[in-house]
Amino acid sequence: MSLFNHSEVFRFDEMVTYSNGGVVSKQVMKNEKGNVTLFAFDKGEGLSEHTAPFDALIQVIDGEALIFIGGNPFNVLAGESIIMPANISHALKATKAFKMILTMIRA
């Protein structure tokens, strides 16, 4: 299942807009094997610490975020990526407004 149109060229950075003081997400694709979600976080917004049962790939496409994995901070900039391992606590905070693509593939 895809929530974006098939066979149509698009730019991730143009498919989601920032919301003042908020977080916006759009599901790009989802099926039984995994999902791809596009996010936009306003400066200072984030996701609280949690775990997930599968590895997750974050690709920052605009701005900058502080991503915590197992309590360790990583400053991730536009054009950079990081993998969050399964069952390890993680969280993030937008140090600047930022957009990311989150890809999770189920085992």
C-alpha positions in Angstrom: 0.0 0.0 0.0 1.3 3.4 -0.9 -0.2 6.7 0.2 1.8 8.6 -2.4 1.0 8.2 -6.1 2.8 5.5 -8.0 4.8 6.3 -11.2 4.9 9.9 -10.3 8.1 11.9 -9.6 8.2 13.8 -6.3 10.6 15.5 -3.9 10.4 14.4 -0.3 11.3 17.8 1.0 8.2 19.3 -0.8 5.8 16.7 0.3 5.5 17.8 4.0 5.4 21.3 5.4 6.4 22.6 8.9 3.8 23.4 11.4 4.5 26.1 13.9 5.2 24.4 17.2 4.3 21.0 15.9 5.1 17.7 14.2 3.7 16.7 10.9 3.9 13.1 9.5 2.8 11.6 6.2 2.9 7.9 5.5 4.6 7.3 2.1 4.3 3.5 2.0 3.1 0.7 4.3 2.7 -3.0 4.0 3.3 -6.1 6.0 7.1 -5.9 5.5 7.5 -2.3 6.8 6.8 1.3 6.2 8.3 4.6 5.1 7.1 7.8 6.8 8.0 11.4 6.2 8.2 13.8 9.1 8.6 17.6 9.7 9.5 18.8 13.2 9.5 22.5 14.2 12.5 23.6 16.2 12.3 22.3 19.8 9.8 19.5 18.9 10.7 15.9 19.1 9.8 12.3 20.0 10.1 11.0 23.6 12.2 8.1 24.4 10.8 4.7 23.3 11.8 1.4 21.7 10.8 -0.3 18.5 11.0 -4.1 17.7 12.7 -3.4 14.3 15.8 -1.5 13.1 14.8 2.0 11.8 16.7 4.2 9.3 16.5 7.9 9.6 17.5 10.1 6.7 17.6 13.9 7.5 16.6 15.8 4.4 16.4 19.3 5.9 17.6 21.0 9.0 19.2 19.3 12.0 18.3 17.0 14.9 19.8 15.6 18.1 19.0 11.9 18.0 19.6 9.8 21.1 20.2 6.0 20.8 20.8 4.1 24.0 21.3 7.4 25.8 24.1 8.5 23.4 23.5 11.8 21.5 24.1 12.1 17.8 23.8 15.5 16.0 22.5 14.6 12.5 22.4 17.2 9.7 20.6 17.4 6.4 22.1 14.8 4.0 23.1 12.5 6.9 21.5 9.3 8.1 21.6 7.0 11.1 20.3 3.6 12.0 18.5 3.1 15.2 18.8 -0.6 16.3 15.8 -2.7 17.4 14.9 -2.8 21.1 17.3 0.0 22.0 15.8 3.1 23.5 15.8 6.2 21.2 14.5 9.7 21.1 15.0 12.9 19.1 14.8 16.6 19.3 14.8 19.2 16.6 17.7 21.6 17.2 16.5 23.4 14.1 13.3 22.8 12.2 14.0 19.5 10.4 12.5 17.0 8.0 13.3 13.3 8.0 12.4 10.0 6.2 11.9 7.1 8.6 12.2 3.6 7.1 11.3 0.6 9.2 11.6 -2.9 7.8 10.1 -5.8 9.7 12.1 -8.9 10.2 
